Amino acid sequence: MNAELTTDWRLNSILDSLRSGSQDYHRELKQRFARIEPELLAFLPEPDRFGRLEREFNQLERQFPDPQRRPPLYGLPVGVKDILRVVGFETHAGSKLPAQALMGGEAESVRQLREAGALVLGKTVTTEFAYFAPGPTRNPHNPQHTPGGSSSGSAAAVGAGLAPLALGTQTIGSINRPAAFCGVVGFKPSYARISTAGVIPLSPSLDHIGYFTADAAGAAAIAPILLADWSAAGPIDQPTLGVPVGPYLDRASDSGRQNFESALGKLRHAGLEVREVPAMADYDQIAERHRLILAAEAAEVHREWFQAYGELYDPKTAELIRTGQAISAAELETARSGRDRLRQELQVLMQQQGVDLWISPSAPGVAPEGLASTGDPSMNLPWTHAGLPTITLTSGWSPGGLPFGIQLTAGWQRDEFLLGCAQLIEPSLDAGDRD
């Protein structure tokens, strides 16, 4: 499915071409879309998608005739997960609810991208309300395997070369896990550094907006546009990496752990120091706390919708909401307080052990076979719970041609440092193409 592009599909190269006035990328994208999307099913259907894009690009060209004065994302096609509202598009959130019930103002992140010159390529498929009920999207490397979720369409679109940038969200592992499964970079910033305004929430205390690109340099190029209070990082030295050994890391599969150890070997060979640090001995309690917050807040978010349209919800989402309805305010407040505690514990460990970044698998292994499940988010959960910034990089390929991913996690609000380190580390992983 993931046939090679004849032009460079990295975001910065595409931007250089578009700003110069070339439309070669848009023409090739149209052809590639027609060839791949009918099987991939990463996007919601739209009649005359590329006619609309051509008109919008021509309007942008008239607005900015001078290449030197064109905005930073001039003409860049962007996929938008269908829980973010976009002017001119209906929002369904992967559900059967009527679109008019989910209406609202455009997502702040979409507005920021548009103001920077980006064009909305279309809405990408999401699991229902960004929970576990999967949509139709296939894995771009093997259509018999899941692309992950809930940002399934966004990750698959970038993995298949159908979008150089796609927005997603993460409440447990919905950016970092599908990025690993689809062989792309998935960046989840520190909690609240990208505005959630205009996004249908799942759990406001846990929801993060992030995005997918083909490489770390592309992720770094988008960050100043979307992240609040962005400040360019200074020179980045090689970071010391901490491996969080204990019950958390034990959740990786044998093949996932083997790939992880191989990735660590490559990084040591490149001169990086890797230290094993016992961490998160209470992983089960962290996970239980996270699930409690998610269920309680989802029940509140969906209170009126579920009352009016309960029969239209998938059983998985309905079960989550009913579970949340039974959780008391006191239980929720206690669970929420654990988020700050975990964040502080992890940062203290980093300081005590001289660790600059945590490194861990992005998923227990490669994408599972079948489309009934989106995979296990347990490797992402504690970092999301703590609200720390994370990024997935491809770390190798299985004999069957499916990608593995590693996950880098920085300290609170150190997103700039994380993106700088990711660009240093990515070449050392030497992930290349599938075997």
C-alpha positions as CSV (number, residue, x, y, z in Angstrom):
1,M,0.0,0.0,0.0
2,N,2.8,2.4,1.0
3,A,4.3,2.9,-2.5
4,E,7.3,5.1,-2.8
5,L,6.9,8.8,-3.5
6,T,8.9,10.2,-6.4
7,T,9.4,13.4,-4.6
8,D,10.8,14.1,-1.1
9,W,7.9,13.6,1.3
10,R,9.6,15.3,4.3
11,L,7.7,18.3,5.5
12,N,10.5,20.8,5.2
13,S,11.3,19.8,1.6
14,I,7.6,20.0,0.7
15,L,7.4,23.5,2.1
16,D,10.5,24.6,0.2
17,S,8.9,23.4,-3.0
18,L,5.5,24.9,-2.3
19,R,7.0,28.3,-1.4
20,S,9.0,28.4,-4.6
21,G,5.7,28.2,-6.5
22,S,5.9,24.6,-7.6
23,Q,2.7,22.6,-7.7
24,D,4.4,19.2,-8.4
25,Y,3.7,18.0,-4.9
26,H,0.0,18.8,-5.0
27,R,-0.3,17.0,-8.4
28,E,1.5,13.9,-7.1
29,L,-0.5,13.9,-3.9
30,K,-3.8,13.9,-6.0
31,Q,-2.5,10.9,-7.9
32,R,-1.3,9.1,-4.8
33,F,-4.6,9.8,-3.0
34,A,-6.6,8.2,-5.8
35,R,-4.3,5.1,-5.7
36,I,-4.0,4.5,-2.0
37,E,-6.9,6.2,0.0
38,P,-9.7,3.8,-1.3
39,E,-8.0,0.9,0.5
40,L,-6.4,2.9,3.4
41,L,-9.6,4.8,4.4
42,A,-7.7,7.4,6.4
43,F,-10.0,10.3,5.5
44,L,-13.7,11.0,5.7
45,P,-15.1,11.1,2.2
46,E,-15.3,14.5,0.4
47,P,-16.5,15.1,-3.1
48,D,-14.1,17.2,-5.3
49,R,-11.5,17.3,-2.5
50,F,-8.7,18.3,-4.9
51,G,-10.8,20.7,-6.8
52,R,-11.4,22.6,-3.6
53,L,-7.7,22.4,-2.7
54,E,-6.7,23.8,-6.1
55,R,-9.1,26.7,-5.6
56,E,-7.7,27.4,-2.1
57,F,-4.1,27.2,-3.3
58,N,-4.8,29.6,-6.2
59,Q,-6.4,32.0,-3.8
60,L,-3.3,31.7,-1.6
61,E,-1.1,32.4,-4.6
62,R,-3.0,35.6,-5.4
63,Q,-2.8,36.7,-1.8
64,F,1.0,36.1,-1.7
65,P,2.5,36.5,-5.2
66,D,5.9,37.2,-3.8
67,P,7.7,34.0,-2.8
68,Q,9.7,35.9,-0.2
69,R,6.6,37.1,1.6
70,R,4.8,33.8,1.8
71,P,3.8,32.4,5.2
72,P,5.7,29.6,6.8
73,L,3.2,26.8,5.9
74,Y,2.3,28.2,2.5
75,G,0.1,25.6,0.7
76,L,0.9,22.7,3.1
77,P,-1.9,20.1,3.1
78,V,-2.9,19.1,6.6
79,G,-5.1,16.2,7.8
80,V,-7.3,17.1,10.8
81,K,-8.6,14.4,13.2
82,D,-12.4,14.4,13.2
83,I,-12.8,15.6,16.8
84,L,-11.4,19.0,15.9
85,R,-13.9,21.4,14.5
86,V,-13.1,23.0,11.1
87,V,-15.0,25.7,9.4
88,G,-16.6,24.2,6.2
89,F,-16.5,20.6,7.5
90,E,-18.9,18.6,9.6
91,T,-17.6,17.1,12.8
92,H,-18.8,13.5,13.5
93,A,-16.1,12.4,16.0
94,G,-16.3,8.9,14.6
95,S,-19.8,8.6,16.0
96,K,-23.3,8.1,14.7
97,L,-24.5,11.3,16.5
98,P,-26.0,14.0,14.2
99,A,-23.4,16.6,13.2
100,Q,-25.6,19.4,14.4
101,A,-25.3,18.1,17.9
102,L,-21.5,18.5,17.8
103,M,-21.3,21.9,16.2
104,G,-19.0,24.6,17.6
105,G,-16.3,27.1,16.8
106,E,-13.2,26.1,14.8
107,A,-10.4,24.5,16.7
108,E,-7.7,27.0,17.8
109,S,-4.9,24.8,16.4
110,V,-6.6,24.6,13.0
111,R,-6.9,28.4,12.9
112,Q,-3.2,28.8,13.8
113,L,-2.2,26.4,10.9
114,R,-4.5,28.2,8.5
115,E,-3.1,31.6,9.4
116,A,0.4,30.2,8.7
117,G,-0.7,29.3,5.2
118,A,-1.7,25.6,5.6
119,L,-4.7,24.1,3.7
120,V,-7.0,21.6,5.2
121,L,-6.7,18.4,3.2
122,G,-9.6,16.9,5.0
123,K,-11.0,15.3,8.1
124,T,-9.2,12.1,9.2
125,V,-10.8,9.1,10.8
126,T,-11.0,8.8,14.5
127,T,-12.2,6.1,16.9
128,E,-15.6,7.0,18.3
129,F,-15.1,10.2,20.5
130,A,-11.3,9.3,20.6
131,Y,-11.9,6.2,22.7
132,F,-11.5,2.6,21.7
133,A,-14.3,1.8,19.2
134,P,-12.2,1.6,15.9
135,G,-13.0,3.2,12.6
136,P,-12.3,1.7,9.1
137,T,-8.7,2.8,8.7
138,R,-6.0,0.3,7.8
139,N,-2.3,0.1,8.6
140,P,-0.4,1.6,5.7
141,H,2.2,-1.1,5.9
142,N,-0.2,-4.1,6.1
143,P,-4.0,-3.6,5.7
144,Q,-4.7,-6.6,7.8
145,H,-3.2,-4.8,10.9
146,T,-4.5,-2.0,13.0
147,P,-3.1,1.5,12.5
148,G,-3.6,2.2,16.2
149,G,-6.0,4.7,17.7
150,S,-7.6,6.9,18.4
151,S,-5.8,9.1,15.9
152,S,-5.8,6.3,13.4
153,G,-6.6,8.2,10.2
154,S,-4.0,10.9,11.0
155,A,-1.2,8.5,11.6
156,A,-2.0,6.3,8.6
157,A,-2.3,9.3,6.3
158,V,1.3,10.4,7.2
159,G,2.5,6.9,7.1
160,A,1.2,6.3,3.6
161,G,2.5,9.6,2.3
162,L,-1.0,11.1,1.9
163,A,-0.3,14.1,4.3
164,P,2.9,15.7,5.4
165,L,1.2,16.8,8.6
166,A,-1.8,15.6,10.5
167,L,-3.3,16.7,13.8
168,G,-4.2,14.2,16.4
169,T,-5.1,13.9,20.1
170,Q,-3.9,11.7,23.0
171,T,-5.8,10.9,26.2
172,I,-3.9,7.6,26.9
173,G,-1.7,6.7,23.9
174,S,-3.5,8.0,20.8
175,I,-0.5,9.8,19.2
176,N,2.5,7.9,20.3
177,R,1.1,4.4,19.7
178,P,-0.3,4.9,16.2
179,A,2.8,6.8,15.2
180,A,4.8,3.6,16.1
181,F,2.4,1.3,14.3
182,C,2.4,3.4,11.2
183,G,6.2,4.2,11.1
184,V,6.0,8.0,11.6
185,V,6.9,10.6,14.1
186,G,4.2,11.4,16.7
187,F,4.7,14.4,18.9
188,K,2.6,15.0,22.1
189,P,3.6,18.2,23.8
190,S,3.3,19.0,27.5
191,Y,-0.2,19.2,28.7
192,A,-2.0,22.4,27.5
193,R,0.8,23.7,25.4
194,I,-1.4,23.3,22.3
195,S,-4.9,24.8,22.9
196,T,-7.8,22.3,23.1
197,A,-10.3,25.0,22.2
198,G,-12.7,23.8,19.5
199,V,-11.9,20.1,20.2
200,I,-14.6,17.7,21.4
201,P,-13.1,16.5,24.7
202,L,-12.9,13.0,26.1
203,S,-11.3,13.8,29.4
204,P,-10.2,17.5,29.8
205,S,-7.7,16.7,32.5
206,L,-5.9,14.2,30.2
207,D,-6.5,15.4,26.6
208,H,-3.5,16.6,24.7
209,I,-3.4,17.9,21.1
210,G,-0.4,16.8,19.0
211,Y,0.5,15.9,15.5
212,F,2.2,13.5,13.1
213,T,5.0,14.1,10.6
214,A,7.4,12.0,8.5
215,D,10.5,13.0,10.5
216,A,11.7,14.9,13.6
217,A,12.7,18.0,11.7
218,G,9.2,18.3,10.4
219,A,7.8,18.1,13.9
220,A,10.2,20.8,15.1
221,A,9.2,23.1,12.2
222,I,5.5,23.0,13.3
223,A,6.0,23.5,17.0
224,P,6.6,27.3,17.0
225,I,3.3,27.8,15.3
226,L,1.2,25.6,17.6
227,L,2.9,25.6,21.0
228,A,2.1,28.4,23.5
229,D,5.1,30.4,24.7
230,W,7.5,28.8,22.3
231,S,11.2,29.7,22.8
232,A,13.8,28.4,20.5
233,A,16.1,25.9,22.3
234,G,19.8,26.6,22.5
235,P,22.5,24.2,21.4
236,I,21.7,20.6,22.3
237,D,24.4,18.3,23.6
238,Q,23.9,14.6,23.5
239,P,21.4,13.8,26.2
240,T,21.7,11.1,28.9
241,L,18.9,8.7,28.5
242,G,17.1,6.9,31.4
243,V,15.4,3.5,30.9
244,P,12.5,3.2,33.4
245,V,13.0,-0.4,34.5
246,G,10.3,-2.1,36.5
247,P,6.7,-3.2,36.0
248,Y,6.1,-0.5,33.4
249,L,8.9,-1.7,31.1
250,D,7.9,-5.3,31.7
251,R,4.7,-4.7,29.7
252,A,6.7,-4.8,26.5
253,S,6.4,-8.0,24.4
254,D,9.5,-10.1,23.8
255,S,9.8,-8.8,20.2
256,G,9.2,-5.2,21.4
257,R,11.9,-5.6,24.1
258,Q,14.3,-7.0,21.6
259,N,13.9,-4.1,19.3
260,F,14.2,-1.7,22.2
261,E,17.4,-3.2,23.3
262,S,18.7,-3.0,19.7
263,A,17.8,0.7,19.6
264,L,19.6,1.3,22.9
265,G,22.7,-0.5,21.5
266,K,22.6,1.8,18.4
267,L,22.4,4.9,20.7
268,R,25.2,3.7,22.9
269,H,27.3,3.1,19.8
270,A,26.6,6.7,18.7
271,G,28.1,7.9,22.0
272,L,24.9,8.5,24.1
273,E,24.9,7.4,27.7
274,V,22.0,5.1,28.7
275,R,21.2,4.5,32.4
276,E,18.7,2.0,33.9
277,V,16.6,3.8,36.5
278,P,14.0,1.9,38.6
279,A,10.8,3.8,38.2
280,M,7.0,3.6,38.5
281,A,6.9,0.6,40.8
282,D,3.2,1.6,41.3
283,Y,2.4,1.4,37.6
284,D,-0.9,-0.5,38.3
285,Q,-2.1,2.3,40.6
286,I,-1.1,4.9,38.1
287,A,-3.1,3.1,35.4
288,E,-6.1,2.7,37.6
289,R,-6.0,6.4,38.6
290,H,-5.8,7.4,34.9
291,R,-8.8,5.2,33.9
292,L,-10.8,6.6,36.8
293,I,-10.2,10.2,35.6
294,L,-11.0,9.3,32.0
295,A,-14.3,7.6,32.9
296,A,-15.5,10.2,35.3
297,E,-14.7,13.1,33.0
298,A,-16.1,11.4,29.9
299,A,-19.4,10.8,31.7
300,E,-19.6,14.5,32.5
301,V,-18.6,15.6,28.9
302,H,-21.2,13.3,27.4
303,R,-23.9,13.8,30.0
304,E,-26.4,15.6,27.7
305,W,-25.4,13.8,24.5
306,F,-25.6,10.4,26.1
307,Q,-29.0,11.2,27.6
308,A,-30.3,12.3,24.2
309,Y,-28.5,9.8,21.9
310,G,-27.4,6.9,24.1
311,E,-28.6,4.3,21.7
312,L,-26.3,5.6,19.0
313,Y,-23.1,5.1,21.1
314,D,-20.8,2.1,20.5
315,P,-21.0,-0.4,23.5
316,K,-17.3,0.4,24.4
317,T,-17.9,4.1,24.7
318,A,-21.3,3.6,26.5
319,E,-19.6,1.3,29.0
320,L,-17.0,4.0,29.8
321,I,-19.7,6.6,30.3
322,R,-21.7,4.4,32.6
323,T,-18.6,3.5,34.6
324,G,-17.9,7.2,35.0
325,Q,-21.4,8.0,36.2
326,A,-20.7,5.9,39.3
327,I,-17.5,7.7,40.3
328,S,-17.8,10.3,43.1
329,A,-16.5,13.8,43.0
330,A,-14.1,12.9,45.9
331,E,-12.7,9.9,44.1
332,L,-12.1,12.0,41.0
333,E,-10.4,14.8,42.9
334,T,-8.1,12.3,44.6
335,A,-7.2,10.7,41.3
336,R,-6.5,14.1,39.7
337,S,-4.1,15.0,42.5
338,G,-2.0,12.0,41.5
339,R,-1.1,13.5,38.2
340,D,1.0,16.3,39.7
341,R,2.5,13.8,42.1
342,L,3.7,11.5,39.4
343,R,5.1,14.4,37.4
344,Q,7.1,15.5,40.4
345,E,8.3,12.0,41.1
346,L,9.6,11.5,37.6
347,Q,11.3,14.8,37.5
348,V,13.0,14.2,40.9
349,L,14.2,10.8,39.6
350,M,15.6,12.5,36.5
351,Q,17.5,15.0,38.6
352,Q,18.8,12.4,41.0
353,Q,20.0,10.1,38.3
354,G,21.4,12.7,36.0
355,V,18.9,11.8,33.2
356,D,17.9,14.3,30.5
357,L,15.3,12.1,28.7
358,W,13.4,9.0,29.5
359,I,13.4,6.4,26.7
360,S,11.0,3.5,26.3
361,P,9.0,1.5,23.7
362,S,6.1,3.4,22.2
363,A,4.0,0.2,22.2
364,P,4.4,-3.3,23.5
365,G,5.3,-4.5,20.0
366,V,4.3,-3.9,16.4
367,A,0.7,-3.3,15.3
368,P,-1.6,-6.3,16.2
369,E,-3.3,-8.2,13.4
370,G,-7.0,-7.4,12.9
371,L,-9.0,-4.2,13.1
372,A,-11.3,-4.9,16.1
373,S,-8.7,-3.5,18.5
374,T,-6.4,-0.5,18.2
375,G,-3.7,-2.0,20.4
376,D,-2.4,-1.6,24.0
377,P,-1.7,2.0,25.1
378,S,0.0,1.0,28.4
379,M,3.5,2.2,27.3
380,N,2.1,5.7,26.8
381,L,-0.2,6.0,29.8
382,P,2.1,7.2,32.5
383,W,3.7,9.9,30.4
384,T,0.2,11.2,29.4
385,H,-0.9,11.0,33.0
386,A,2.0,13.2,34.1
387,G,1.4,15.6,31.2
388,L,5.1,15.3,30.1
389,P,6.1,15.9,26.4
390,T,6.7,12.7,24.4
391,I,7.8,11.9,20.8
392,T,7.8,8.6,18.9
393,L,10.6,7.8,16.5
394,T,10.7,4.7,14.3
395,S,13.3,2.2,15.7
396,G,13.2,-0.7,13.2
397,W,11.0,-3.1,11.3
398,S,9.7,-6.6,12.0
399,P,10.5,-9.5,9.6
400,G,6.9,-9.0,8.4
401,G,7.5,-5.4,7.5
402,L,5.8,-3.6,10.4
403,P,7.5,-0.8,12.2
404,F,8.6,-0.5,15.9
405,G,8.8,2.8,17.7
406,I,10.7,4.2,20.6
407,Q,9.3,7.0,22.8
408,L,11.4,9.9,24.2
409,T,10.0,11.8,27.2
410,A,11.4,15.1,28.5
411,G,10.7,17.1,31.7
412,W,7.7,19.3,32.2
413,Q,7.5,22.1,29.6
414,R,10.8,21.0,28.0
415,D,9.2,20.5,24.6
416,E,11.9,22.6,22.8
417,F,14.6,20.5,24.3
418,L,12.8,17.3,23.4
419,L,12.4,18.2,19.8
420,G,16.0,19.2,19.5
421,C,17.2,15.9,21.0
422,A,14.8,14.0,18.7
423,Q,16.6,15.4,15.7
424,L,20.0,14.4,17.1
425,I,18.8,10.9,18.0
426,E,16.8,10.0,15.0
427,P,19.7,9.4,12.6
428,S,21.4,7.2,15.1
429,L,18.4,4.8,15.2
430,D,19.1,4.1,11.5
431,A,15.6,2.7,11.2
432,G,15.6,3.0,7.4
433,D,12.9,1.2,5.4
434,R,11.2,-2.1,6.2
435,D,13.3,-5.3,6.0
